[in-house]
């Protein structure tokens, strides 16, 4: 058994997540984790809500809440959405736990001790109306390099260059449109140049990454500058240095602490569920254990440069040397699996602009596996992809309902009607056609598995559905409904068909865990075939009285997880009259969804226009 670490990008807790988010970090990570568990590997899949930083403060002020109250609200909303989507976390937690604070401060102190964090000054953007530091991403202007409008204060998406807010031409605040002022203040910096050689040398060993990810990552090192890891803000993790730790207006910057969440969540998991509190080390300190990181492409910088640099600094592995802290040495990532962007009907997803389909809304109207299937087969794996309602409906109706669901129902119904159970296989009645189908479904495990392992999930799902198509062709060719006078041959045909359907269900289970359970039961299976996550309410391990929901689950091979292999079906297993696995979505739903979107978009834009007008009126009055 191999230990496999699956680290999933941390959704920011300033609002509910939309389909574009989960297409990048959610479904791909879950497909991979489920597959690795079926292979028999010991998977640890962790994440949580990212809850610090100025955007939380801005949204909290807008809604009349404290930052913690807002984080509490959206932590619950996001946890429920991701659990409903079937994402099989071993632990989904949050960054406002006492455990996370301790782990972040430990990394900061060791990086400081090793000389990779130093004290300096930097110009920061300040809101003239509030006196509050503005986050880099909340400042937009003209890029000083390629001169594209709409560049952010941390990066220009057009040319890919990292920026500082004061470098922008004609910078403005996205919050209220005012021009920020820039002040020189004292901060701690992560010395990225001192870590660049080691970081780049490691990157050049990553020969199996997606081309777009590795090329972008290596390009980050054309020019490397130190980055401030503290901010003038009162919401975040205290800086563990004398003179700073008690300063209510200095905190660690959110991007520095959020990536450490992978480690802190693993430690929290071990403290809650491990055989010992040190069990997390099996995934973090054993060099043979691979760690996979799943995210959208806008997070590549933080996972191929920032987080590796933090680990190198903690391990004492940069140009300044040093020694590993008590938690290390920590494993570097095996692979950064970054997806491209998903647009919606040709427009970029944007919660702030109202171009959005929230996870909770689509799951309220459509089957969860229809959503997972569409994301998997048409998502932004290696290039941008466009979510359209017409394609969503087509994939569900033609592939899930008509091809896969109808196949399961036909086979189960024929067994129920003719035998009431899974019939026996009479080898004397088998034909080359029968044997060829069973050989095809058995060998498909290697083909589909290899594609999933190489993070080519779209191709893997396409291959699994090709097998489904061949099973349908077998049913059409053998015409079991016409076999009237040879029960042994009829039983053999239906046994072969049922075995092939069972094999296909195993192949599809990582993608379609909810319906995989239904297919298992349609073939007479009992117990858990495809385990689903659950939400538990827990108390913080270090802050008595602070409670929050976590996502966890029971994923054990041979108990709740079935193997990545052909499992022989058992003759004599009772088969009941099946219920439909998938239903077709009415074609009218496309126009209904488009109309709903335009109506909601208009309402959101009107509300935002009124809010901005009120902000400007308030500024004018002051």
Secondary structure, 3 states (H helix, E strand, C coil): CCEEEEEECCCECCCCCEHHHHHHCHHHHHHHHHHHHHCCCEEEEEEEEECCCHHHHHHHHHHCCCHHHHHHHHHHHHHHHHHHCCCCCCEEEECCCHHHHHHHHHHHHHHHHCCCEEEEEEEEEECCCCCCECCHHHEEEECCCCCCCCEECCECCCCCCECCHHHCEEEEECCCCCCCEEEEEEEEEECHHHHHHHHHHHHCCCCCCCHHHHHHHHHCCCCCCCEECEEECCCCCECCCCCCCCCCCEEECHHHHHCCHHHHHHHHHHHHHCCCCCCCHHHHCCCCCEEEEEEEHHHHHHHHHHHHHHHHHHHCCCCCCCCCCCCCCCCCCCEEEEECCEEECCEECECCCCECCEHHHHHHHCCHHHHHHHHHHHCCCCCCEEECHHHHHHHHHHHHHHHHHHHHHHHHHHHHHHCCECCCCCHHHCCHHHHHHHHHHHHHHHHHHHHHHCCCHHHHHHHHHHHHHHHHHHHHHHCHHHCCCCHHHHHHHHHHHHHHHHHHHHHHHCCCHHHHHHHHHHCCCCCCCECCCEEEEEECCCCCCCEEEEEECCCCECCCECCCCCCCCCCCCECCCCCCCCCCCCCHHHHHHHHHHHHHHHHHHHHHHHHHHHHHHHHHHC
